[in-house]
Amino acid sequence: MTMTRGTVTGLDGVLDDMRELAAALPPTDGVAVFNEVYLAVTEEVVHRLDSGAFPDRPAAAELDVLFADRYLNAVHREPGRRPPACWRPLIQMRGHPAVRPLQFALAGINAHIGHDLALALVDTCRALDAEPCALEGDFQRVGRLLVALEERIREELMPGPDLLDVADPLTHLLGSWTLEAARGAAWAAFRALWALRELPDLAEEFTDRVDASVGMVNRCLLTPLG
C-alpha cells in the first residue's frame, strides 16, 4: 500500500498523521503494528513535555517532530520513490502471515532508532544552531521511555504462555537484538555525522552505509517463522 502525505506542523500534526494512518490500516498490517507502538510513545512524550519533564521544551519538541517526520515520510512515500533501505523490509513484509506482530514492532523500532534517530539529531542541531551536547539529556530521557516501552511490547506481543520458551525460534531471533545497542549505535552515528557535516560526500556515504546495515538487521528480524 502506497500512501502520500500532506504537510503537517508540530507535534499535533504528527499525532494527527499517526492516528489517520492507524485508522486507514488493518490492525494486522506490519506498519500498523509499529505505528500503534510509536503513537503510544509520542503521546507519552507530549504528556511529559506538557508536564515539564524536559527542561528545554522547544528543543525536545523540535527533535520529536523531525524524528517522527522521517518515519512518516518513509511510509507516506510518493509513487515511484523508494523508502530508505532500513524501512524496506518492514514495508515489503508488512502483510506476510508468517511474520509475528512482535517482529513487526521491533523491526520498526530498529529502523527508526538505528537510522532515523541519528539523522534527526543532526537536523535538530542544525535547526537550533546547537552542539550535540545540548541534545544528550533529551536523548537519554526519551531513551529511558523507549526501554520501558520495549519491555512492555515484548510482554504483550510475545506469543505463548512461556515468554522464555527456548523451543520457539522467535526467542533466538529476538535475543540477537537489543534497544540499548541500537541506541548506542545511533548516538555514535550522530556524532560521526556531525563531525562530517563539512564533508557532504563522506557524510552521504556514511549515511548510506548505516541505512543498509540497519536494513540488513531488519531482514533478519522479519524472518518468517510460521
Sequence and secondary structure as in RCSB ss.txt:
>XXXX:A:sequence
MTMTRGTVTGLDGVLDDMRELAAALPPTDGVAVFNEVYLAVTEEVVHRLDSGAFPDRPAAAELDVLFADRYLNAV
HREPGRRPPACWRPLIQMRGHPAVRPLQFALAGINAHIGHDLALALVDTCRALDAEPCALEGDFQRVGRLLVALE
ERIREELMPGPDLLDVADPLTHLLGSWTLEAARGAAWAAFRALWALRELPDLAEEFTDRVDASVGMVNRCLLTPL
G
>XXXX:A:secstr
         HHHHHHHHHHHHHHHS TTSHHHHHHHHHHHHHHHHHHHHHTT SSSHHHHHHHHHHHHHHHHHHH
S  TT    TTTHHHHHHTT TTS HHHHHHHHHHHIIIIIHHHHHHHHHHHHT  GGGGHHHHHHHHHHHHHHH
HHHHHHH  SS TT TTSHHHHHHTT  HHHHHHHHHHHHHHHHHTTT HHHHHHHHHHHHHHHHHHHHHHT   
 
